[in-house]
Amino acid sequence: MKVLVAGAAGYLGTELVRVLSARGHRVVGLDLDLSRLENNAEYLSNAIGADMTRKAELKGKCDGFDAVISTVGLEYPQKTIGYFDIDYQANLNLLKEAERAGVKRFLYVSVILADMESDDLPPIVVAKRLFEKELMQSDLKWVVFRPTGYFKDIVNIFLKGAKKGKIRLIGDGQTKFNPLHPVDFSNFIADNLEADNQVFEVGGPEVYSYLELGKIAFEIVGKPPKFSFMTPGGFMKFAKVMKLFKPMLYPIFHFGMWCMTNDMIGKKTGTHKIVDTLTKNRG
């Protein structure tokens, strides 16, 4: 199968390209910065640089493909660009070009609980949810993957906190989820490349509470566990004050609160263990 992977230089895209190539697919990578694809050159039959927020730059980029997979999403909002611009509009531009080009299949990496009913969803979830609806209403065969969260998030939050001597949690720390390694997720996507009109909520093989993950992180760095806890209401009051000074942080805080107060448990897949990744990155 000839597959276009959008966001091919990202955390997930990098591994997905390698997995698909190893399975015999002809893979073309698309990313904003063409130079970032050089490290994966041996796995790509071609590399394309394009700004997906600009429709004109996508013209012709989907021609001749059997499937398009988008892992594209904004990690941190900026002054001139937000989640709606990337997670919704950029992906919609790619979808429309795929439709024009006659691509039969479009696969999208969203986020778990994107269909959750709530009046206070974080902007990133709203944007992904809106695009899911556009995809499901399109004429293409589609697959939506909703991951629980990635190993890198545990390293960035819990390991860093443990090294500093304190981990801050929202709520009581008992919220559970099963974090996902990008290789395991990539294999799951490859296994379901030809699924038709399905949604998969996907997680790793182990379910933990945030408190349990924190204790593991402290054990790995060799420090006594020390936690601070904020109520969701108290945290959002703090976030709203911070919004006055650093407005770009507010959507990130909002998403963090949402993650730490909702169980996010997807279909168990893969073999990678979070303790191994934490140990590898303990420094």
Buried (B, 14 or more C-beta within 10 A) or exposed (E): BEBBBBBBBBBBBBBBBBBBBEEEBBBBBBBBEBEBBEEBEEBBEEBBBBBBBEBEBBEEBBEEBBBBBBBBBBEEBEEEBBBBBBBBBBBBBBBBBBBEBEBEBBBBBBBBBBBEEEEEBBBBBBBBBBBBEBBEEBEBBBBBBBBBBBBBBBBEBBBEBBBEEBBBBBBEBEBBBBBBBBBBBBBBBBEBBEBEEEBBBBBBBBBBBBBBBBBBBBBBBEBEBEBEBBEEEEBBEEBEEEBEEEEEBBBBBBBBBBBBBBBBEBEBBBEBBBBEBBBEBBE
